Amino acid sequence: MADRIIEVLTPATSFDLMTLDEAKLLMGLSVNDPNEDQQLQLFIDINSQTVMRLCNRIFAREEVREEWRELNGGHRIFPSHWPIHPADLESVESPAGTVLDPSNYELEEESGKIEIFSSVAWTEPVVVTYWGGYRLPDGCPKPLKQACSLLNVQSKLMAQLGTIAGIRQLRHKQATVGFHDPLKIIEAAMGGHGSPTQMAVMTLLNKYMRIEV
């Protein structure tokens, strides 16, 4: 595994994968009802960060400087933030202090991969300065929004437990109202290993995970 130092030069101002209105629509809530806005915004903040942690990467667009060593003769490097558009690749230095002409390497935008055109490997340390990531929340891929929404639903179900904990059934005259066992709600909301929700989230995220190489 290569040794890499990541320095964020210009951090993102928002890491939310979706807007409040998007979250409401996906949960079947009215966009005109503000009663749950504060709670739902907290869910978005937490679950956007959770998705990024699960994927081992930052999705928000940031300006980054990365330095690589111990590449073991490899011809490819994979920056931590992607996608990277050609206009957002500020400089590639190999070694540090020697800026390469773009004709000496190739950028794959979607994955962020940078490959050197040479019979020899990179001259270390390699330093890349660039802007990478998505313009959140509007530019966020829809599968990531869906994963965040599934986690929002879980969070909502968990938050509701406090209002019914310990209650099984209420009776008034001839009317009877029954409540599910809170433990059953937890089971439905969180599930165990291999639960439908967990499997759905991880399936959505598989393509977007960063694996260190």
N, C-alpha and C positions, 0 to 999 in steps of 0.2 A: 504494500500500500504506500502510495506517495505521501511525502510530508508536505502539508499545505498550510499556509498562513492566510487567513481571510480578514480583510479590513474593509468595513463598510464606510465609504467616504460620504455618501449622501443617503441616510436612512429613509425608508418609506414613512409617510405620515399616517397611513392606515393599512391594517393587515386584514380587514374584514373581507371575507370571500363573497358576501352578498349584502344587498341593501336591506333596510328594514321592511320596505314594501315587498321585496322578493320573498323574504322570510315569511311574511304574513300570507302571501298568496299560496306558497307551497304548503303552509299549515292549514289552509282553508279559513283564514281569518280575514276580516274586513280591513282594508287598508285605511278606512276612515275612522276606525275605532282606536283611540289612543290609550285605552285603559291598560293594556299590557305592553306598551312600547318599551318602558324602562327595563322590564324583565327580559323581554325578547331581545333587546339590544345587548344585554349582558350575555345571553345565550350565544348570540352571533360572535361576540368578542371571544368568549371562551372556546367555542367549538371551532372557530377559524384557527385559533392557535393550536387546538388539539389536532386538527387535520394536518397542519404544518409539521407538528411534532411526529405524527405517525409517518409522514412522508420524508422526514429528515431533511427538510429544506424550507426556505422562505419563498413564498410565491409572489410577494409584493415586489414591484420594480424598484431596484436600488442601484446606486453607483458603487461599484466594488473594485478593490484592488486585491488580487490574489497572487501569491508567490508559491511556486512549486519547487521542491527538491526531491531527490531520491526517486526519480522516475524510472530508474532501471532500464534505460535505453529505449523507453517507449516513444512513439511518435504522436501520441494523442493525449490531450488533457481535457478534462470535463469540468468547467467552471460550476460553482455552486448555485448560481442563479441563472435560470433560463426560462423562456427562450431569449436569445440574443440576436438582435437584428444587426446587419452589417454596419449601419450608421451609428450603432450604439457601442461598437467595439473601438475604444479609443486608442489603445496601443497594445502591441505584443512585443515584449522584450525577451531576447534570448542570446546571451545572458542578460541579467539586469543591467540597464543602461544602454543596451544596444537595441534600438527599435527596428523590428523587421518590416520590410516592405510587404504589403498584403499579398503580393504575388508569391510569397514564400510559404504561405499557409492557406488553409481552407476552413471556413466556418460553416458548420451545419446549424442553421438557425433554430430549428425546433428542439434539438437536444442540447445545443450550446457547445457541442464538441468542436475542438480546434485541432487540426491535424497539420503537421509540418510537411512541406514538400522537400524532402531531402533524403539522401542515402544514409545520412547520419541522424542520430536522435537529437532531441532538444539539447541546447547548451545551458546547463543550469547555473544559477537559478533562473527559472522562467517567471516573468512577471506579466500579468494581464490586467489591464484597467478597462472597465466596461460598465455599461448599464444592462441589467438583466432582470427578467421576471415579467409578471403581468401587471397591467394597469388596473389595480383593484378599486372597487369591486366590479366595475362594468366589464373589464376585460377578462374576468375570471372564467375559465372553462366551465361549461355547464355540469359536467360530472362532479367537479369539486363543489359546486353549489348544492348539488343533490346530496352529496355526502355530508356537508355541513347541515343541511336541512334534516336529515335523518337523525343526526346528533341533537339538533334542536328539539325534535319530537321527544327523544329520550329525556332531555333536560326538563321539558315541560311536564312529562309524566312523573318524573321524580319530584318536581316541585309541588305537584298536586297531592303527594302523599301526606303532607302535613295537615291538610284540611280534612282528611278522612281517617287518619290513624286511630285505631281502636274502635271504630264504628263498624258494625256489621249490618244492623237493621234498625229502621225507625218506623214507628207505627203511630198513626193519628186517626182515631175513629175507625173507619173501614179501610183506610188507605195504608199501604205498607210500601216502604222504599228500602230496597236492599243495596248494599255496597259490596264491592269485591274486596276480598282480603288484600290488605296492602302488600303482603308478601307476593301475592300473585301479580300485582301491578309492577312490583320491582322486577319480577321474573320476566314479565312481558316487555318491560322497558329496557332492561339491561341484557337479560339472557346470559347464558354461560358461554363457554368456549364453543364456537361454531353456531351461535344463535343466528337466526335469519337477519337481524339488524346488523350484527357484527360482520357477517359474511357479505352483506350488501355493501356496507361501507368499505371494507377492504377490497372488494372487487372493483369498486369505483376508483379507489386510490392506487391500485397496482401500477398503472401506467405512469403515475406521477411521482413515484418514489425515487429518492436519490440513494444510490448504492455507492459507497466509497470504493474507489479502485486505485 
